[in-house]
Amino acid sequence: MTTPHKDEFGNPVGHPVENWHGCDMPPRSDMVGDHVIVSPIDVARDARHLFEANKVAKDGGRFTYLSTSAFDDFEAYKSWLEGMASVNDPMLHAIIDKASNKAVGLAAFMRIDTTNGVVEVGNVNYAPALSQTIGGTEAMYLMMKRAFDELGYRRYEWKCDDQNAPSRAAATRYGFTYEGTFRNAIVYKGRNRDTAWFSIIDSEWPAIRAAFEAWMAPDNFDENGKQRKRLQDLRG
């Protein structure tokens, strides 16, 4: 157990953060990986690809825990994207598959707190073409890398409806630590949401980054594209 720091009155306090000056806003520039490009949303470029990619799903279940429902009308979807693109927080990004050069998913930096170095990843919507792929995992790695390595954020958050089992499982797989559930946190779509909170902090990032990079290495996949080791196992 570490000895707590104390102030001049002998009260226990947090450890000093030397030379802290806050962080910059995430830049509106591409994050390029081997399989995907995470790029600030460009409605003219991305809207049709995203709409068609989501229409492949048999139903609208991928939108159950998002703030919007599935879009059946392209113009309505395009209008929603235009509204999202007009603000800096959430800062929405398209996830573009490099093989097809088409957008197949969305994710945003949001609740961006530059003063304290805290940022959340949210509005995550993977179309079937991105779900359970190397590119889907790589997209999350690229966004974490920007937050921690490029911009020096101290805390990276993931929040979801407590009922959203796939999202909770994804957070755990990516290396987030569950911190608790905020009860009666939000009312959306006419129902209550208890919000589960997860985070990664800067001291944890080097080990998590190494696991991502080991998992994505070509030799971690056999000739059929099946993983040899799971991401969570590579974190030990």
Helices and strands as residue ranges (DSSP letters): E 5-6, E 12-13, E 31-32, E 36-40, H 43-55, G 61-63, H 74-85, E 91-97, E 102-113, E 118-126, H 134-145, I 146-150, E 155-161, H 165-174, E 177-188, E 191-201, H 205-216, G 218-220, H 231-234
